[in-house]
Amino acid sequence: MKLHSELILYEQSSVSDGAGGMTPSPLTEITKLWGSVKPLSGSIGMNFQQTYGVQGYEVTIRTDFDRSPDRNYILGYNGIYGEKNLFIVYPLIDKHYTKFICKGENKLPTESS
């Protein structure tokens, strides 16, 4: 398996807004890593898009035993599919590789004229 896409692992926490609510803080970069990113396809991709309303991605990295990946992390990706923030929906941790099922951002590209 070729891990040829550069990824940035971010963490985002919430801070109090002073009125009893919480607002998301800016993204904090944790580390840079290499992985394989590909969109979900076939019936799995269609079911994912119906459920979440956005394109789903499968991201594979080498398993890092120093940190436990969970849904609080965001993967930054800049490659063939454009510049995206991928939000982890489901991590699958194996002995050698960790696979994340992620959802992409729900944003449309803007054009200026």
Number of C-alpha atoms within 10 A of each C-alpha: 8 9 14 12 18 15 23 19 19 19 17 14 13 11 12 11 10 8 6 6 9 12 11 11 12 12 13 13 15 12 10 12 16 15 20 17 23 12 16 20 14 8 9 11 16 15 14 19 15 11 9 13 14 17 19 26 22 19 23 23 21 17 17 14 10 6 7 9 19 13 13 12 20 24 21 17 19 13 12 9 10 8 10 16 20 24 21 22 17 15 18 13 18 10 9 10 15 17 19 24 19 26 24 18 14 11 8 6 4 5 5 3 2
